[in-house]
Amino acid sequence: MAEGIRDKVAIIGMGCTRFGERWDARPEDLVTEAFEEAIADAGIEKDQIEAGWFGVFYDEQNVGKSAYPLSQYLRLPNIPVTRVENLCATGTEALRGATYAVAAGACDIALAMGCEKLKDTGFSGLPERTKGTFEDLYQPGFTPPGAFAQLGAAYAAKHRLNMDDLKRAMAHVSWKSHENGARNDKAHLRRKLTMEQILDAPMVAYPLGVFDCCGVSDGAACAIVARPEIARELVGDSFVTVKAMQLAPSNGVEMGHQSWDGAHTLTTRKAASRAYEEAGVSDPLADISVTEVHDCFSITELVLMEDLGLSQDGAAPSDILDGRYDADGAIPCQIDGGLKCFGHPIGASGLRMTYEIYLQLLGRAGERQLKSPNFGLAHNLGGIPNRNVAAVSIFGMSD
């Protein structure tokens, strides 16, 4: 029977660039910037790394289809490198590859890198991508704001919620993230907003206004993982370990069957359930201290609080307005500003989330540091509500 990966892998170093419109940097500059911070943090030499995973989504606009640029940019010592992609969970997929390799005993130390350089493409949002049969036949002409706006409409209908009340809870989600992002010098957007500014912003796809949508940016993030024995040699007995990593992709039920109500993300619920079991989390409300979730839109974060078991079904709007997920709330969410303030360079986002959890667990988050966090949870949702992949990762300190 499978044992899972709980406490079999330690994170010994992480790095993250400043996210933003990085006209000053090419992909290789971003990768190098994140790597230099991570390897200095780990306190190892480059030739101790035995394998690397490189998460990049928009290959044509970035580095090409292979992982070779990772080896070239960093002058890695001729070790195996693998490029991965899994929609918006691409950065987490890179970390999962490195983590599984160490957990399996295939190597002692491995590298996970995620990078995306999007602003140079000339697109105001995400670049267009060569479409295949699936998009042409099933989802012609769809837009992400339009798809997630439907999540909001379905949620309001299911829970008999007045749309103005839902919009106020959504606005609080964005307000909270901007309050947090203003304190983070690596965030793209560091301007605080008022609730009125958010509610009065131009509409993009009802009920999503401009400030309900995350932006696009450039960035990279990196993790170096190792066996716990190596971590003990480097830093002593106290270090961050991977408690769980679970992935759940859609299988088509949401698109083709009425069993899905359109008001939740089925994959997140499945991935979260598996991750809690793997990590030994019996009560998420008691055990999870900080979360980074996939807030591509404010409605997404709201719905995810229920999908992750942190709010009861139908209760997320009131929990949000009561401050449960604020910086001083019971379970702070997006304490670094989230996708809302960092933007979403797809290959980097999952690792950027992990970076914040890592800093919080080690007590190194500066003015946004939380008091004695226990477990931290990072979540990605790649795709749209009826066709996606969900990744849930849980991190904590060594036992």
C-alpha positions as CSV (number, residue, x, y, z in Angstrom):
1,M,0.0,0.0,0.0
2,A,1.2,3.5,-0.9
3,E,2.8,5.4,2.1
4,G,2.7,8.9,0.7
5,I,5.6,11.4,0.9
6,R,4.9,12.9,4.3
7,D,8.2,14.1,5.9
8,K,10.3,12.3,3.3
9,V,11.5,15.5,1.6
10,A,12.8,18.8,3.1
11,I,12.9,22.1,1.4
12,I,16.4,23.4,2.1
13,G,16.4,26.6,0.0
14,M,14.0,28.8,-1.9
15,G,14.2,31.9,-4.1
16,C,11.8,34.3,-5.8
17,T,12.2,37.2,-8.1
18,R,10.3,40.5,-7.9
19,F,7.2,40.0,-10.0
20,G,6.1,42.7,-12.4
21,E,6.6,44.2,-15.8
22,R,10.2,43.1,-16.0
23,W,11.3,44.8,-19.1
24,D,14.8,44.8,-17.7
25,A,15.0,41.0,-17.6
26,R,15.0,38.1,-20.0
27,P,13.9,34.6,-19.0
28,E,17.5,33.7,-18.2
29,D,17.8,36.7,-15.9
30,L,14.7,35.8,-13.9
31,V,15.8,32.1,-13.6
32,T,19.2,33.2,-12.4
33,E,17.8,35.7,-9.9
34,A,15.6,33.1,-8.3
35,F,18.3,30.4,-8.3
36,E,20.9,32.6,-6.7
37,E,18.7,33.3,-3.8
38,A,17.7,29.7,-3.4
39,I,21.2,28.2,-3.5
40,A,22.5,30.8,-1.1
41,D,19.6,30.0,1.2
42,A,20.4,26.2,0.9
43,G,24.1,26.7,1.6
44,I,25.2,24.2,-1.0
45,E,27.3,24.2,-4.1
46,K,25.7,23.9,-7.5
47,D,27.4,20.6,-8.3
48,Q,25.6,19.0,-5.4
49,I,22.3,19.3,-7.3
50,E,21.5,16.0,-9.1
51,A,18.4,16.7,-11.1
52,G,16.2,19.6,-12.1
53,W,12.6,20.2,-13.1
54,F,11.6,23.3,-15.1
55,G,8.0,24.6,-15.2
56,V,7.1,26.8,-18.2
57,F,3.7,27.0,-19.7
58,Y,3.9,29.4,-22.7
59,D,6.9,27.7,-24.3
60,E,6.7,29.5,-27.7
61,Q,6.9,32.9,-26.0
62,N,9.5,31.9,-23.5
63,V,12.3,29.3,-23.7
64,G,11.1,26.7,-26.2
65,K,9.8,23.2,-25.6
66,S,12.7,21.5,-23.8
67,A,14.3,21.8,-20.4
68,Y,17.7,22.5,-21.9
69,P,17.6,26.2,-21.2
70,L,17.5,25.5,-17.5
71,S,20.8,23.6,-17.8
72,Q,22.3,26.4,-20.0
73,Y,21.1,29.4,-18.0
74,L,22.5,28.0,-14.7
75,R,25.5,26.1,-16.1
76,L,24.2,23.0,-14.3
77,P,26.8,20.1,-14.1
78,N,25.3,18.0,-16.9
79,I,22.6,16.6,-14.7
80,P,19.1,15.4,-16.0
81,V,16.6,18.3,-16.5
82,T,13.0,17.9,-17.4
83,R,10.5,20.5,-18.6
84,V,6.9,20.1,-17.2
85,E,3.6,21.9,-17.9
86,N,0.2,21.4,-16.2
87,L,-1.8,24.5,-16.9
88,C,-1.7,26.9,-13.9
89,A,-0.3,24.2,-11.7
90,T,2.9,24.2,-13.8
91,G,5.1,25.6,-11.0
92,T,3.7,23.1,-8.5
93,E,4.3,20.3,-11.1
94,A,8.0,21.2,-11.2
95,L,8.1,20.9,-7.4
96,R,6.2,17.7,-7.4
97,G,8.7,16.2,-9.9
98,A,11.7,17.2,-7.7
99,T,10.0,16.1,-4.5
100,Y,9.0,12.7,-5.9
101,A,12.5,12.0,-7.1
102,V,14.0,12.7,-3.7
103,A,11.3,10.7,-1.9
104,A,11.9,7.8,-4.2
105,G,15.6,7.8,-3.5
106,A,16.5,8.6,-7.1
107,C,18.6,11.6,-6.0
108,D,19.6,13.3,-2.8
109,I,19.2,16.9,-3.8
110,A,16.9,18.2,-6.6
111,L,15.9,21.6,-8.1
112,A,12.5,22.9,-9.1
113,M,12.3,26.1,-11.1
114,G,9.2,27.9,-12.5
115,C,9.4,30.9,-14.9
116,E,7.2,32.8,-17.2
117,K,8.0,35.9,-19.3
118,L,4.7,37.3,-20.5
119,K,4.9,41.1,-20.7
120,D,7.1,41.1,-23.8
121,T,4.5,39.2,-25.9
122,G,2.5,42.3,-26.5
123,F,-0.8,40.8,-25.1
124,S,-2.6,42.7,-22.4
125,G,-3.7,39.4,-20.9
126,L,-2.5,35.9,-21.4
127,P,-1.1,35.3,-24.9
128,E,-3.1,33.3,-27.4
129,R,-1.9,29.8,-27.7
130,T,-2.2,27.4,-30.6
131,K,-5.5,25.6,-30.1
132,G,-6.2,22.0,-30.5
133,T,-9.2,19.8,-31.1
134,F,-10.5,20.2,-27.5
135,E,-10.7,24.0,-27.5
136,D,-12.0,24.2,-31.1
137,L,-14.8,21.7,-30.5
138,Y,-15.8,22.2,-26.8
139,Q,-14.9,25.8,-25.9
140,P,-14.7,28.0,-28.9
141,G,-14.4,31.7,-28.0
142,F,-14.4,31.3,-24.3
143,T,-12.5,33.7,-22.0
144,P,-11.3,33.1,-18.5
145,P,-13.3,36.0,-17.0
146,G,-16.4,34.8,-18.7
147,A,-15.9,31.3,-17.4
148,F,-15.3,32.3,-13.8
149,A,-18.1,34.8,-13.9
150,Q,-20.4,31.8,-14.5
151,L,-19.0,30.3,-11.3
152,G,-20.2,33.4,-9.4
153,A,-23.7,33.2,-11.0
154,A,-24.0,29.5,-10.2
155,Y,-22.8,30.0,-6.6
156,A,-25.3,32.8,-6.0
157,A,-28.1,30.7,-7.5
158,K,-27.3,27.6,-5.5
159,H,-27.1,29.4,-2.1
160,R,-29.9,31.9,-2.9
161,L,-27.5,34.7,-2.4
162,N,-28.3,38.3,-3.4
163,M,-25.7,39.2,-6.1
164,D,-24.9,42.5,-4.4
165,D,-24.0,40.6,-1.2
166,L,-21.8,38.2,-3.2
167,K,-20.0,41.1,-4.9
168,R,-19.3,42.7,-1.5
169,A,-17.7,39.5,-0.3
170,M,-15.7,39.3,-3.5
171,A,-14.6,42.9,-3.0
172,H,-13.3,42.1,0.4
173,V,-11.2,39.3,-1.1
174,S,-9.5,41.8,-3.4
175,W,-9.3,44.5,-0.7
176,K,-7.6,42.0,1.7
177,S,-5.0,41.0,-0.9
178,H,-4.1,44.5,-1.7
179,E,-3.7,45.3,2.0
180,N,-1.3,42.4,2.2
181,G,0.5,43.0,-1.1
182,A,1.3,46.6,-0.1
183,R,3.7,45.2,2.5
184,N,5.6,42.9,0.0
185,D,8.4,44.4,-2.0
186,K,8.3,41.4,-4.4
187,A,4.7,42.0,-5.4
188,H,3.7,43.5,-8.7
189,L,0.9,45.7,-7.4
190,R,1.5,47.4,-4.1
191,R,-1.3,49.9,-4.0
192,K,-4.0,49.6,-1.4
193,L,-7.6,49.9,-2.5
194,T,-10.8,50.8,-0.8
195,M,-13.9,48.7,-0.9
196,E,-15.7,51.5,-2.8
197,Q,-13.0,51.5,-5.5
198,I,-13.3,47.8,-6.0
199,L,-17.1,47.8,-6.1
200,D,-17.3,50.8,-8.5
201,A,-14.7,49.5,-10.9
202,P,-15.6,48.9,-14.6
203,M,-17.2,45.5,-15.2
204,V,-15.3,42.9,-17.1
205,A,-17.7,39.9,-17.0
206,Y,-20.6,40.2,-14.5
207,P,-20.1,40.0,-11.5
208,L,-16.4,40.4,-12.1
209,G,-15.1,43.9,-12.1
210,V,-11.6,45.0,-13.0
211,F,-10.3,44.6,-9.4
212,D,-11.8,41.1,-9.2
213,C,-9.3,39.9,-11.8
214,C,-5.6,39.1,-11.3
215,G,-3.1,40.6,-13.8
216,V,-0.3,39.3,-15.9
217,S,3.3,39.7,-14.9
218,D,6.8,38.3,-15.4
219,G,8.5,36.3,-12.6
220,A,10.4,33.2,-11.5
221,A,10.6,31.1,-8.3
222,C,12.8,28.2,-7.2
223,A,13.0,25.5,-4.6
224,I,15.8,23.1,-3.7
225,V,14.7,19.9,-2.0
226,A,16.7,17.2,-0.3
227,R,16.5,14.2,2.0
228,P,15.8,15.2,5.6
229,E,19.2,13.7,6.6
230,I,20.9,16.3,4.4
231,A,18.8,19.1,5.8
232,R,19.8,18.2,9.3
233,E,23.5,18.4,8.3
234,L,22.9,21.8,6.8
235,V,20.5,23.5,9.2
236,G,20.1,21.3,12.3
237,D,16.8,19.7,13.4
238,S,14.4,22.5,12.4
239,F,13.5,22.8,8.7
240,V,10.5,22.8,6.4
241,T,9.2,19.4,5.1
242,V,6.7,18.5,2.5
243,K,3.7,17.0,4.2
244,A,1.6,16.2,1.1
245,M,1.3,16.9,-2.6
246,Q,-1.9,15.9,-4.4
247,L,-3.1,16.5,-7.9
248,A,-6.6,16.0,-9.3
249,P,-7.5,16.7,-13.0
250,S,-11.0,16.9,-14.4
251,N,-12.2,13.8,-16.3
252,G,-15.0,15.4,-18.2
253,V,-17.9,14.9,-15.7
254,E,-18.2,18.6,-15.0
255,M,-18.7,19.4,-18.7
256,G,-21.0,16.6,-19.6
257,H,-23.1,15.6,-16.6
258,Q,-25.7,17.3,-14.4
259,S,-24.2,16.0,-11.2
260,W,-21.9,19.0,-11.1
261,D,-23.8,22.1,-10.0
262,G,-21.4,24.7,-11.4
263,A,-20.9,26.3,-8.0
264,H,-17.7,24.5,-6.8
265,T,-14.5,23.0,-8.1
266,L,-14.8,19.2,-7.9
267,T,-11.1,18.6,-8.4
268,T,-10.1,20.9,-5.5
269,R,-12.3,18.9,-3.1
270,K,-10.7,15.6,-4.2
271,A,-7.2,16.9,-4.1
272,A,-7.7,18.5,-0.7
273,S,-9.2,15.4,0.8
274,R,-6.2,13.3,-0.4
275,A,-3.7,15.9,0.8
276,Y,-5.3,16.1,4.3
277,E,-5.1,12.4,4.6
278,E,-1.5,12.2,3.4
279,A,-0.4,15.0,5.8
280,G,-2.3,13.6,8.8
281,V,-4.6,16.7,9.0
282,S,-7.8,15.6,10.6
283,D,-9.2,19.1,11.2
284,P,-8.2,21.7,8.6
285,L,-9.8,24.6,10.5
286,A,-7.6,23.8,13.5
287,D,-4.4,22.6,11.7
288,I,-4.0,24.9,8.7
289,S,-2.5,28.2,9.8
290,V,-1.9,30.0,6.4
291,T,-3.1,29.5,2.9
292,E,-2.0,30.6,-0.6
293,V,-4.8,29.7,-3.0
294,H,-5.4,30.2,-6.7
295,D,-7.1,33.6,-6.7
296,C,-7.1,34.2,-10.4
297,F,-10.5,35.9,-9.7
298,S,-12.0,37.0,-6.4
299,I,-14.9,34.5,-6.9
300,T,-12.4,31.7,-7.2
301,E,-10.9,32.4,-3.8
302,L,-14.3,32.6,-2.3
303,V,-15.4,29.3,-3.6
304,L,-12.1,27.6,-2.8
305,M,-12.5,28.3,0.9
306,E,-15.4,25.9,0.8
307,D,-13.8,23.4,-1.5
308,L,-10.8,23.2,0.9
309,G,-13.0,22.6,3.9
310,L,-12.1,25.9,5.5
311,S,-15.7,27.3,5.3
312,Q,-18.9,25.4,5.3
313,D,-20.8,25.2,2.0
314,G,-22.6,28.5,1.6
315,A,-20.7,30.2,4.5
316,A,-17.6,31.6,2.7
317,P,-19.1,35.0,2.0
318,S,-19.9,35.6,5.7
319,D,-16.6,34.1,6.8
320,I,-14.8,36.4,4.4
321,L,-16.6,39.5,5.6
322,D,-16.0,38.5,9.2
323,G,-12.3,38.6,8.5
324,R,-11.5,34.9,8.9
325,Y,-9.0,35.1,6.0
326,D,-7.6,38.5,6.7
327,A,-4.0,39.0,7.9
328,D,-5.1,39.1,11.5
329,G,-7.8,36.4,11.0
330,A,-7.9,32.8,12.1
331,I,-6.6,31.4,8.7
332,P,-4.8,34.2,6.7
333,C,-5.1,33.8,3.0
334,Q,-2.8,35.4,0.4
335,I,-0.7,37.0,3.2
336,D,1.8,38.0,0.5
337,G,-0.8,39.5,-1.8
338,G,-1.6,36.4,-3.9
339,L,-2.1,36.3,-7.6
340,K,-4.1,39.5,-7.2
341,C,-1.0,41.5,-6.4
342,F,1.7,39.3,-7.9
343,G,0.1,38.7,-11.2
344,H,0.2,35.3,-12.7
345,P,3.3,34.2,-14.6
346,I,2.0,30.7,-14.9
347,G,5.1,28.6,-14.6
348,A,6.2,30.5,-11.5
349,S,3.0,30.9,-9.5
350,G,2.9,27.6,-7.7
351,L,6.4,27.9,-6.5
352,R,5.8,31.6,-5.5
353,M,3.0,30.4,-3.3
354,T,5.3,27.8,-1.7
355,Y,8.0,30.4,-1.2
356,E,5.6,32.4,1.0
357,I,4.6,29.4,3.0
358,Y,8.3,28.5,3.5
359,L,9.1,32.0,4.8
360,Q,6.2,32.0,7.2
361,L,7.0,28.5,8.6
362,L,10.7,29.6,9.2
363,G,9.6,33.0,10.7
364,R,11.3,35.0,8.0
365,A,8.4,36.9,6.4
366,G,9.3,40.3,8.0
367,E,6.5,42.7,8.7
368,R,3.8,40.2,7.4
369,Q,5.1,37.4,9.6
370,L,2.3,35.4,11.3
371,K,2.5,34.1,14.8
372,S,3.6,30.5,15.2
373,P,2.1,29.0,12.0
374,N,1.5,25.2,12.0
375,F,0.8,23.8,8.6
376,G,0.7,26.0,5.4
377,L,-1.4,25.1,2.4
378,A,-0.8,26.1,-1.3
379,H,-3.4,25.5,-4.0
380,N,-3.4,25.9,-7.8
381,L,-6.4,25.6,-10.1
382,G,-5.4,25.3,-13.7
383,G,-8.0,25.8,-16.4
384,I,-11.6,26.9,-15.9
385,P,-14.3,25.7,-13.5
386,N,-15.6,22.8,-15.7
387,R,-12.2,21.7,-17.0
388,N,-9.2,22.0,-14.8
389,V,-6.4,20.5,-12.7
390,A,-6.2,21.2,-9.0
391,A,-3.0,20.9,-6.9
392,V,-3.0,21.0,-3.1
393,S,0.3,21.0,-1.3
394,I,0.8,21.0,2.5
395,F,4.0,22.1,4.3
396,G,5.1,22.1,7.9
397,M,8.2,22.0,10.1
398,S,10.2,18.8,10.7
399,D,8.8,16.7,13.6
